[in-house]
Amino acid sequence: MGQTTAERAATQADERSDSAERPPAASSAIIAATVILLVYQGYTLSIAGVASPWIAKSFALTQPELARLFAWMSVSAFGSLMLARLADRVGRRRIIVASLFLTPLCSAGAALSPHPISFAVFQILISALLGGSVSSAIVLLAEELPVDRRAQGQGFAAFASAVGGVLGYLLIPFLLKWGYSWRWLFAPSVAGAVLVWPVTRMLPPEFRFARKAAVESRSQSHFYDILHPLYRRRSLTLLACAALDTMAGTAVNGWLYFEAVSIIGLAPGNASTLVVAGMVVGMVGFPIGAWTSERLGRVPTVAWFGGAAWLGAIAFYWGPAGTTNHPMYFLLAAYCWFKVGSSVMTVGANAAATELFPADLRTTMVGWQMITGAVFSMLAQVVIAALIAPLGGLENVIRYFALLGIPSAILFGMFIDETRGMKLAQSSKEAEWDRLRGLSRNRPEERAENSGQ
């Protein structure tokens, strides 16, 4: 179906605006700031999973009690949604800087918590703050990078998050060897306060799309507009995929280290080696994902490689590792398979999700995905805790949860529109969205912006 005259004019205006990209140095600074933020986020959010066996011992928690504690931590995404919506109104930069300032304070509180309830409260605050800031950072990559570098930018972001996630597994064996508590894992998170100044300097005062969103937010844009008929199929599919992937991922990733140490019986050092090696090998998937997203498309990248990734997770929990003489080798192969496929899938999914919605709903949609993830992560932990006894142990429960990733990949492939090579105005249907709401694409603010004033 062809574009209307108004839509063609809007697209041409966006193309003229996009052609006046930021200087390469400015774009590189934005990528660098995002990488720093994602490394910090990846490390800080991995602490609970890395330290889970020792958290249980410190607070005298059984397996079901630990699962319930993690379930309560998942409510953090409600705060992330609020921050994501606020970012669409006041700008990405303010949310990123404020979150990066407050997170070290909450990390100190978590490290000093004497009770599981206070520990959970600080973890909720940490996850909410980092979720809101990271959603803003991921969206600004789509808004500020050239069309042919968006997938590459998402690859950098995912790579940075993975690097951060590895660091905790490298650190915990040394802490235990030297007789330090697992609580010292929070020391780098507290020291993250020193990142506020350089990240603030790297980010420009305001972003072009953030200014546009702030203007349109006064025209009664709502957080539930993602369910408008124009975007309903896209949003419901993404939320369904988020629900399924979260339940599968919560089980597979959240309990992987616990499975290796407490059930299969690997030494903590060997389990850390397993996890770190798998994560390092998995990073190969990020450039592969950027390449396939630009060459094959976002949708095939998620559907094909995502589906294959979950087969590795299934092999990790369903395989014969517990009955072989060398379980480490089998677990390592299965985990590497899972991490490489997951990395490829992550780049394609992030690139697609940030290109499917207009500026004033872009971060809001990421927030909705986070809150969906929170609800279903909590549900997953509650169900896991409830099924441990009926199904004969934690391992059996995780096995069935791992299967949920397959239908997610199928849904993405069937119902998500391809956005490869498209301007944001085209892929997000900006002109049609403005026309439905009776907004002018050529507001004075945008005329001044496009003319360089």
Summary of the structure (lengths in Angstrom):
residues: 453
radius of gyration: 21.8
end to end distance: 35.4
largest distance: 71.4
contacts: 1683
relative contact order: 0.16
helix: 81%
strand: 0%
